[in-house]
Amino acid sequence: MVGWLADVRGTAEAEEIRLGPLSPTEVAVQVADLWGGGPVSPQVVEELYARAEGNPFFTEQLVAAAMAGGAAGALQVPPGLPARLAELLAARAGRCAGDARAVLAGLAVAGRPLTEDLLDAVTGLGTEAVRQGLRELAAARLLADDVAGGGHRPRHALLAEAVIGGLLPGERAALHERTAQALAGTGDQALAAEVAGHWRAADRPAEELPARLAAAEAAEQVFGYAAAAAHLRRAIELCSTQPAAVAAAGIDLPRIYLRAIDALFHSGDSGQAGLVADEAYRRFAHHADPATAAVIHHCAGYYRAIDSAAAGLPLVEEALRLFEQAPPSFDQADALLDYGSLFMVNIEGRLEASVPALDQALEIAEAAGATALIPRILSVMAYTAFMRGISMTGSRSSSGAGRWPGPSGTARHWCGWPSTRATICSSWRVSSARPRWPREALTMPGRRACNPGRRPPS
């Protein structure tokens, strides 16, 4: 066939028309026509496109396998390869053996393009053997064309599936382990999630745990909160089964819970955030460290208050009591702010009762150096003073901060008095409408805050 194609291409009468893959929209149309049983969910189309890569024949085979499975209701993508397609792809992969087959297996398990150096680390063959294997694979048209970055990958995702399916479990585990080590060795944080996935596939939970935490941090840095939450919840599972790894790495499990809660909330899943907060409360409400127990009480109380203020208030009050047993901190000031603003002002409408809590929140924030929290406290203090009908004027101090006399005659900082009630109320809504997890105490020594975009690292 190859020789015939070469002869035909050499004739003047022949014109070669290369057909590219279908687009996601075209795949959606093809799948709908093949299915013929009503609408197909976008998630199913997305998965079919990812696996078939726009190849109409492969898409047709996957849909046919799903329909042959007799699944009632909506179309579901089959988890494995259809038998006919598996045989076809296995036959193609069988054209190569020896080093070429080892290189193809390494590329298949990696699930991403690999350079020669990475292939050397994954396969252990040596540079020259890897290159020879790549030449054989290219000659057999088993490698993808025009891979960016000088990497190599199997010609098709389903070809990789077929190759993986032909490996022994021990062979797969060994390749996943070496791939995790090779990708981790690049130092590229963007690969942290893949590293964690390969450790999991290799059944190495002790190595997977720190990789999960690194993957969560990498996701947080780019505001990928849904991914961060998934990594952190997996890390929580691993902590339960790997106590030695937890102790060796000095992992603080309550803090992982709080990071997971924050990530869930910012991904839009406040319901799950509340459930994880309750789980953290059940496990750590009586933690030996009063500061840790306090922040867990505060978090659980905050989320319980979403459904019932009566359910959340006792936990926040207990948090404040526990904080008194620990040094001043961002967490303590934040709990006082929530107590004064959320419970006293927003829920119960007790403006006067909020003053002592807000005063103490400001004092604690200043003592703890929680500069990111001070403007929020001041905005709530300004709002409550305005609503109580207190007129405030200020003058610039030598430090650059304004000072104004409060209702009790004491001086407070101010950050600019809004000129209209609408501006004040708008400021209040922005500053108090959402939870502020993660807490300042979640910033471990030498590490950045969970959400660096919200405040500078400590």
LUMVOBA-777683 format. One record per residue: residue in one letter; x, y, z of N, C-alpha, C in turn. Coordinates in steps of 0.001 Angstrom, whole numbers, plus 500000, padded with zeros to 6 digits. Example, Ala and Ser with C-alpha at 12.3 -4.5 7.8 and 13.67 -1.06 7.14 Angstrom:
<recs>
a513190494310507800512300495500507800513200496700507800s512850497750507080513670498940507140512900500030507870
</recs>
This chain:
<recs>
m500821498798500000500000500000500000500861501261500000v501932501251500784502808502417500834503452502658499476g503918501581498840504535501725497528503550502219496488w502332501701496526501303502130495568500998503604495736l500884504068497017500614505482497262501729506350496724a502974505890496886504109506666496382504047506781494862d503672505686494180503567505724492725502458506665492279v501300506598492969500162507435492586500471508908492804r501119509216493929501459510612494213502422511178493171g503190510290492535504160510765491555503563511069490202t502321510723489974501695510988488677501073512369488657a501053512973487483500505514327487358498990514349487487e498337513210487182496875513196487212496300513104488622a497125512738489587496615512502490947496674513787491782e495635514008492534495591515125493485495266514560494869e496124514861495827495944514337497185495129515327498024i494080514855498615493230515678499496493279515063500888r493913515754501803494008515255503174492803515723503972l492169514804504628490998515122505448491424515233506904g491182516374507471491496516575508875490411516007509774p490626516011511067489618515507512000488395516420512046l487303515866512493486088516658512686486263517593513875s485563518698513831485564519643514951484619519129516037p484704519679517232483752519263518279482299519439517864t482003520520517141480622520737516684480206519667515689e481120519313514774480803518278513789480650516917514455v481473516642515474481324515389516222479964515344516913a479519516466517461478210516505518121477095516155517135v477204516662515906476197516346514881476259514870514523q477473514338514343477623512923514000477058512030515097v477373512343516347476899511513517460475388511561517557a474813512741517383473349512858517447472684512031516355d473269512040515143472707511248514044472828509748514327l473984509341514868474178507922515160473270507453516288w473121508278517296472342507908518477470857507854518145g470358508919517588468962508941517163467958508732518265g468380508873519507467474508625520623467242509828521497g467343511005520903467152512213521687468455512958521886p468419514022522636469614514851522824470746514075523500v471962514444523141473167513872523751473816514969524589s474169514656525822474703515678526719476046516193526204p476332517464526436477633518018526015478811517277526639q478645516747527853479731516024528503480077514749527730v479058514057527218479290512839526441479998513172525138v479545514234524474480190514654523225481643515024523486e481892515732524584483258516137524926484150514925525153e483626513913525857484425512716526108484671511938524819l483651511836523966483827511140522689484856511857521820y484819513172521823485786513929521028487203513746521569a487326513729522899488650513568523501489236512198523183r488412511177523181488927509825522941489112509536521456a488158509954520623488255509666519193489040510730518439e489270511877519065490030512980518473489488513393517110g488178513360516976487556513822515740487599512830514601n488095511602514831488122510573513788486704509996513649p486069510159512477484668509714512335484483508217512556f485431507413512067485305505962512238485391505577513709f486374506134514420486519505816515832485296506281516631t484805507464516294483597507959516970482431507014516732e482278506576515499481185505658515167481314504355515948q482520503838516068482717502591516795482398502739518283l482779503851518864482478504083520285480979504212520524v480298504938519645478848505083519788478158503742519570a478617502983518584478019501664518329478192500754519537a479358500813520179479582499991521363478668500410522500a478439501714522627477527502195523665476106501726523400m475689501758522161474333501327521817474180499814521959a475254499072521636475202497608521770475157497181523219g475634498064524106475611497741525528474234497734526125g473261498240525357471880498199525827471569499149526961a472379500206527120472136501175528194470848501922527920a469943501891528888468668502578528732468843504058529044g468030504895528379468060506319528671469137507025527887a469906507879528543470889508713527877472079507896527398l472732508405526350473918507756525807475062507867526806q475757506736527045476908506702527936478112506170527171v479252506840527306480459506413526597480975505128527227p481287504104526435481811502852527011483162503082527671p483412502453528813484668502696529520485890502145528797g485734501043528086486863500429527399486724500546525898l487626499883525192487575499893523738486627498817523224p485842499116522197485063498064521540485990496974521002a485531495744521007486390494614520636486979494759519240r486141495154518272486626495272516888487701496346516786l487479497454517464488442498554517407489730498183518148a489581497481519254490766497059520011491639496132519178e491009495199518452491768494277517612492495495024516498l491801495999515897492404496766514813493621497552515300l493458498224516428494545499046516949495696498191517477a495357497063518082496410496170518572497228495616517410a496563495346516294497280494856515118498238495924514593r497806497183514623498682498269514167499893498395515094a499629498331516405500735498440517359501681497256517243g501160496097516803501974494902516681502988494947515560r502943495996514742503925496100513660505336496319514197c505421496816515418506731497116516000506959496254517229a508215495958517472508571495151518642509850495712519238g510326495065520292511595495451520890511561496858521455d512607497639521149512724498985521684511569499877521212a511154499724519978510063500541519456508784500301520257r508523499040520581507318498734521355507445499304522777a508655499269523359508862499833524694508656501345524682v509132501999523621508931503446523498507452503761523345l506737503000522529505307503223522332504549503025523644a504926502015524427504284501788525722504533502968526667g505765503492526674506058504636527519505247505849527142l505118506104525835504310507233525371502840507041525723a502359505818525587500953505545525870500626505772527340v501455505263528225501198505397529657501357506851530111a502319507573529525502539508963529933501310509816529682g500589509547528593499372510310528325499640511742527910r500846512052527541501211513401527094502460513287526207p502738514290525385503963514236524572505204514201525453l506169513403525063507424513299525798508594513586524870t509575514309525399510811514527524660511682513276524755e512773513276524005513671512122524045514243511920525446d514589513026526112515155512905527458514164512260528415l512899512710528359511891512127529238511620510670528871l511617510360527577511417508968527157512548508084527660d513754508629527656514898507876528184514657507547529653a514165508557530432513925508336531858512773507355532082v511749507412531247510577506551531432510875505111531025t511560504942529911511790503584529405513085502967529923g514064503812530266515359503305530707516176502683529596l515867503028528331516529502384527199517856503024526836g518015504304527133519187505020526635518819505836525409t519535506913525176519163507862524123519148507221522739e520172506490522378520234505925521026519123504909520787a518840504088521796517763503101521642516408503794521515v516216504878522276514964505633522173514814506209520771r515882506779520243515811507365518901515521506309517835q516151505162517957515892504099517003514445503625517094g513952503522518321512553503143518494511612504163517888l511923505443518046511087506491517458511107506422515936r512272506122515365512349505997513909511441504872513417e511457503744514101510601502622513697509130502968513829l508786503649514894507383504035515091506933505028514031a507809505971513689507456506945512649507280506252511302a508164505295511003508053504574509738506760503773509673a506297503273510801505042502507510848503827503403511012r504028504724510994502950505715511138502182505504512453l502946505278513491502341505112514811502582506322515717l503260507340515195503488508568515941502686509696515337a502228510601516185501500511775515718502450512725515014d501918513455514033502717514432513305502634515798513986d503665516588513821503662518003514227503273518203515689v503936517492516581503716517704518011504548518897518466a503921519851519128504616521062519555505650520737520631g506711521536520657507707521400521714508705520286521516g508722519686520358509700518636520104509400517319520787g508175517129521258507813515884521912507244514869520938h506924513713521466506350512634520664505180512035521416r504174511580520670503030510901521268502466509907520270p501677508917520742501073507974519804500182508697518794r500012508082517668499265508733516591497831509050516997h497284508254517896495899508487518296495706508082519749a494779508778520425494516508480521832494020507045522012l493207506562521068492698505195521193493786504158520932l494773504524520121495925503636519954496645503486521288a496796504598522016497418504532523337496608503647524279e495284503752524213494429502899525055494665501426524741a494773501113523456494971499715523068496329499205523555v497362500042523469498687499638523931498679499410525432i498063500315526167497976500165527622497221498897527992g496151498619527238495364497422527516496145496140527324g497205496188526502497994494991526267499146494803527239l499325495739528176500400495623529152499959494815530367l500888494143530988500612493477532256500465494517533361p499694494228534416499527495213535505500858495701536073g501803494798536244503102495201536771503846496127535821e503713495862534506504361496731533516503758498130533557r502434498207533653501772499524533724502210500277534967a502221499582536110502592500252537360504020500786537295a504938499989536740506336500428536647506472501644535746l505752501653534640505821502800533732505203504048534361h504098503879535089503498505025535777504469505594536823e505140504714537542506097505165538558507238505956537925r507794505424536843508913506116536202508452507417535541t507220507433535035506689508672534451506509509737535525a506005509339536684505845510295537784507192510882538186q508195510035538298509525510510538670510101511447537605a509900511089536332510456511903535249509779513266535187l508465513296535285507755514576535217508052515434536440a508128514799537607508467515565538819509866516154538707g510761515423538046512128515893537911512282517128537046t511260517457536256511342518668535432511190519930536268g510589519802537464510355520967538305509238521860537818d508476521431536837507376522224536276506114522003537104q505676523047537830504490522916538673503225522657537861a503236523043536587502068522788535747501821521294535547l502848520481535817502717519026535663502372518332536974a502158519111538047501956518505539364500749517572539396a499673517952538742498484517096538744498756515780538029e499500515833536930499829514604536210500729513709537056v501674514324537764502545513538538641501715512791539673a500769513498540294499916512858541299499103511719540692g498599511939539478497816510888538823498637509648538525h499875509846538118500731508678537842501093507936539131w501340508656540227501596507967541492500382507153541913r499201507699541674497990506944542029497874505686541169a498124505844539862498032504688538966499079503638539303a500207504080539869501261503143540270500994502537541642d499888502933542279499529502460543618500631502767544629r501060504033544624502077504493545557501488505661546371p500622505379547337499931506450548061500855507372548850a501944506825549398502858507670550176503478508745549298e503788508425548040504320509417547115503214510292546546e502007509739546434500896510515545870500485511660546780l500562511469548096500073512488549031500763513833548848p502095513925548935502714515240548717502487515765547304a502382514849546331502123515291544959500739515917544850r499767515372545578498421515957545574498434517357546160l499166517550547234499227518872547855499912519863546914a500946519413546224501617520285545255500677520622544100a499898519646543657498946519883542572497865520864543005a497398520741544255496389521670544763496936523090544803e498165523226545273498765524560545349498939525157543953a499358524339543000499513524829541631498179525275541062a497108524544541358495785524929540872495309526216541538e495573526355542834495181527576543543495867528800542971q497126528644542542497876529772542016497239530343540755v496511529525540008495866529993538776494352530021538931f493885530026540200492464530129540527491647528953539982g492281527793539858491557526586539445490998525892540667y489987526493541261489508526033542566488829524669542519a488125524360541435487491523043541360488550521943541362a489615522142540580490703521160540555491406521104541903a491634522267542507492295522296543819491479521536544854a490162521730544832489299521030545786489386519522545602a489405519066544354489497517624544096490822517067544620h491907517783544388493208517319544877493245517288546409l492705518318547035492742518386548495491869517313549132r490730517030548547489872515984549107490526514610548938r491224514415547832491974513161547670493089513098548708a493746514247548978494801514280549996494235513933551370i493028514393551657492391514062552931492188512548553043e491745511922551956491587510463551955492920509778552239l493969510245551571495280509619551725495825509791553134c495544510930553755496034511164555123495488510113556089s494292509624555821493679508635556708494359507274556616t494982507000555464495595505684555269497116505718555321q497699506924555373499155507050555338499665507880556517p499438507428557746499864508233558903501374508466558941a502163507503558485503611507681558496504034508798557547a503427508832556371503758509885555401503319511250555916v502177511283556604501683512542557175502657513061558215a503112512170559082504039512574560134505389512990559558a505873512251558571507183512550557991507196513895557289a506073514237556638506003515498555895505522516657556752g505131516375558006504632517435558873503341518048558370i502487517231557784501240517722557194500226518018558290d499619519183558228498603519602559189497229519348558573l496603518235558921495353517832558285494231518842558472p494029519433559652492967520442559754493128521574558747r494369521972558477494594523049557522494256522616556097i494468521345555802494073520839554480492559520897554341y491854520545555402490394520658555372489969522096555067l490595523058555731490203524450555541490514524928554127r491619524488553564491926524830552179490901524203551236a490481522981551516489478522324550676488154523066550748i487783523517551934486540524273552098486594525552551274d487705526250551365487880527485550601487778527208549105a488466526170548628488466525858547200487067525481546723l486352524710547514484985524340547139484095525565547036f484209526467548012483369527656547974483666528480546728h484941528708546451485298529565545324485091528870543982s484890527574543973484530526885542735483023526945542501g482274527498543452480832527627543320480043526546544015d480706525687544764480022524572545426479975524803546935s479197525802547355479123526118548777478435525005549569g477588524220548906476949523103549592477965522078550059q478866521689549150479923520756549529480884521384550532a481110522692550390481980523372551352481424523235552759g480108523390552897479481523234554206479584521817554737l479447520833553839479551519440554273480969519116554754v481976519613554042483350519371554461483641520119555765a483054521300555931483225522044557188482657521251558362d481502520615558153480919519789559222481794518571559510e482354517979558469483248516829558672484481517253559470a485032518415559130486186518929559870485825519181561326y484618519674561560484175519940562930484072518639563730r483526517611563099483402516335563805484771515760564167r485769515993563338487084515402563558487986516253564458f487834517574564400488844518425565033488282519479565980a487010519383566317486435520378567226487135520376568582h487686519231568968488356519122570271489873518978570095h490408519595569073491843519542568812492613520105570006a493778519524570261494572519942571416495050521387571300d495262521862570088495675523250569884494430524139569873p494278525060570818493060525870570872492857526723569628a493940527204569007493793528013567803493214527183566661t493668525932566531493135525053565487491678524727565765a491350524363567007489956524076567355489083525296567105a489618526483567389488835527706567219488504527968565759v489506527847564878489239528137563477488292527103562870i488350525861563353487399524835562897485981525186563358h485830525622564610484515526053565100483984527224564270h484850528189564015484440529373563260483964528986561864c484746528135561192484384527725559835483044526987559812a482894525998560697481643525239560737480476526137561103g480675527045562047479605527958562433479199528874561308y480176529343560538479876530223559416478955529521558413y479301528289558046478498527597557034477161527131557588r477106526778558863475814526407559437474879527609559485a475448528788559655474627529998559727473953530310558402i474452529763557305473803529984556017472375529458556045d472168528322556710470825527739556826470111528182558087s470858528377559162470228528721560440471227529474561303a470907530738561580471795531523562444471889530901563826a470786530330564298470780529723565623471731528535565698a471926527846564561472841526701564540474290527143564461g474544528293563835475915528728563658476464529561564797l475607530354565461476085531288566480476815530610567639p476313529510568210477040528888569331478452528445568953l478650527996567731479975527551567316480927528732567185v480429529851566659481285531031566536481618531582567920e480661531570568826480935532033570189481966531137570874e481880529836570641482886528933571203484254529176570563a484256529513569270485515529848568603486170531052569264l485375532062569582485925533261570221486498532922571600r485821532028572320486332531624573636487658530893573488l487766530012572491488996529252572283490140530163571830f489823531162571009490860532074570549491504532835571708e490752533033572791491316533741573943492481532962574572q492563531665574269493639530837574827494875530807573932a494841531559572823495946531548571866496403532982571608p497578533161571049498062534514570737497165535192569705p497173536535569637496388537255568622496757536783567213s495751536675566355495989536155565017494968536722564045f495283536554562756494327536904561704493017536161561936d493121534882562266491917534076562460491027534644563562q491610535048564657490819535585565761490127536876565335a490862537779564683490256539025564227489146538762563222d489358537784562341488343537461561338487083536892561986a487278536046563014486118535501563723485340536612564423l486043537559565028485371538696565669484633539543564642l485242539737563485484581540486562427483303539789561983d483375538481561776482164537747561391481106537806562493y481542537680563729480605537729564851479905539086564881g480668540166564744480059541490564809479240541835563593s479740541477562396479045541881561170477949540903560765l478297539629560684477324538643560200476210538407561202f476579538160562453475559537788563439474909539012564093m475724539938564620475149541059565344474426542038564421v475031542349563273474462543373562391473545542762561342n474091541844560536473358541377559363472179540485559714i472312539641560722471244538698561055470319539252562135e470920539754563231470100540185564358469794541683564349g470497542455563529470229543883563455470602544644564719r471540544118565498471932544755566767473202545571566530l473017546805566047474149547637565683475025547972566887e474388548352568003475160548718569194475956547523569715a475358546332569662476020545138570185477242544758569361s477297545247568120478437544887567266479689545690567585v479535546847568282480665547753568485481814547101569252p481585546458570397482719545846571111483449544792570285a482708543966569548483350542929568744484193543537567646l483682544584566980484437545216565908485649545961566451d485481546618567603486632547267568237487730546252568536q487347545123569106488340544108569448488943543494568186a488116543321567137488640542782565880489745543676565334l489529545006565396490537545936564909491807545876565752e491653545812567068492808545731567960493613544460567703i492925543330567563493606542058567321494304542076565966a493625542617564938494219542667563604495497543497563614e495470544634564314496670545469564390497785544761565166a497423544098566255498421543398567052499039542229566300a498234541574565468498717540395564730499359540767563402g499318542050563046499867542459561755499025541996560586a497718541793560805496817541322559747496338542512558933t497240543108558172496927544344557458495856544155556386a495778542959555801494773542727554767493364542743555333l493231542491556623491908542424557242491424543792557728i492332544709558021491953545986558629490978546777557767p491170546942556443490183547689555654488784547102555719r488655545788555771487335545171555872486688545515557198i487477545469558273486920545819559589486470547276559590l487299548150559019486959549572559002485703549850558195s485522549130557096484319549357556292483060548982557051v483125547910557845481960547516558643481735548508559773m482810548974560398482672549970561458482053551251560923a482478551677559727481908552876559123480425552692558827y480081551521558318478667551245558012477804551281559274t478259550606560314477445550559561532477338551942562166a478431552736562122478369554093562668477379554938561883f477406554818560563476464555574559739475026555189560051m474776553887560158473404553430560417472926553834561801r473863554079562718473470554537564051473380556046564122g473578556728562998473410558168562955474554558951563524i475776558370563571476928559056564139477642559814563030s477846561117563247478562561947562291480038561881562612m480874561647561591482298561484561827483073562407560912t484062563089561451484987563885560659486382563454561026g487318563668560170488671563199560449489716564160559955s490895564022560444492037564800559986493210563861559800r494100564193558916495224563319558643496210563330559797s496683562181560164497683562083561213499060562032560584s500106562128561405501470562117560881501809560809560186s501090559733560557501358558433559933500668558281558601g499785559254558260499067559161556995497688558598557154a497361558000558312496038557440558530495146558491559169g493862558447558833492937559382559458492558558919560845r492077559823561671491591559462562998490244560141563169w489321559423563816488042560054564115487539559553565446p486820560404566196486335559999567505485126559098567382g485175557961568018484051557042568005483033557416569044p481914556656569120480849556981570052481289556967571499s482327556217571825482776556163573212483887557164573479g484235557980572438485266558975572605486653558488572266t486806557202572000488124556682571646488395556947570180a489671556977569830490031557266568442490152555974567654r489674556024566403489787554874565507490382555319564185h491016554362563511491509554649562173490331554726561214w490503555453560132489486555429559078490193555448557738c489510555018556700490132554907555381489332555682554347g488817556853554730488051557653553773486569557503554028w485890558544554358484463558454554698483622558626553453p482819557647553079481980557775551880480980558902552043s480683559526550942479838560711551014478358560416550942t477984559229550534476557558926550428476264557581551058r475003557422551455474595556155552065474707555022551064a474404555311549796474470554251548783475879553701548658t476874554579548712478265554126548617478634553264549800i478194553671551002478497552900552206477870551526552134c476587551495551777475891550206551739476478549295550672s476876549899549537477508549090548504478815548508549014s479599549314549711480855548827550283480601547717551271w479573547837552061479220546809553050478884545492552380r478082545574551309477677544337550642478880543623550046v479782544396549425480948543769548799481839543112549836s482016543771550984482985543267551956482450542129552797s481116541965552867480595540969553803479750539901553159a479634539912551831478691539003551199479214537597551026r480505537352551276481028536019551029482038535618552091p482194534323552293483201533872553258484592534262552804r485515534339553740486865534760553421487873533657553642w487503532390553563488509531351553702489397531371552473p490669531059552523491371530522553675491782531606554668r492063531188555861492452532106556923493946532400556885e494339533471557531495751533861557538496636532770558103a496100532032559096496921530991559725497204529827558780l496493529773557650496737528683556714498029528891555940t498608530071556010499864530325555330500994529727556145m501499528594555691502542527912556447503884528584556183p504838528428557084506135529071556904506733528722555544g507135529774554826507773529551553543506814529311552404r505511529334552682504542529087551626503659530299551435r503108530416550239502207531520549966500820531177550459a499994532220550560498610532005550974497881531191549922c496801530579550347496036529725549435495567530515548222n495096531747548430494650532573547325495506533826547273p496626533789546589497541534924546600496973536163545953g495901535995545169495323537159544530494506537995545479r494155537448546639493288538185547540494091539033548520r495293538604548877496132539385549771497570538949549577p498509539807549949499914539461549714500359538336550618p501394537594550220501892536508551074502476537085552349s502376536273553416502909536728554691504416536645554699
</recs>
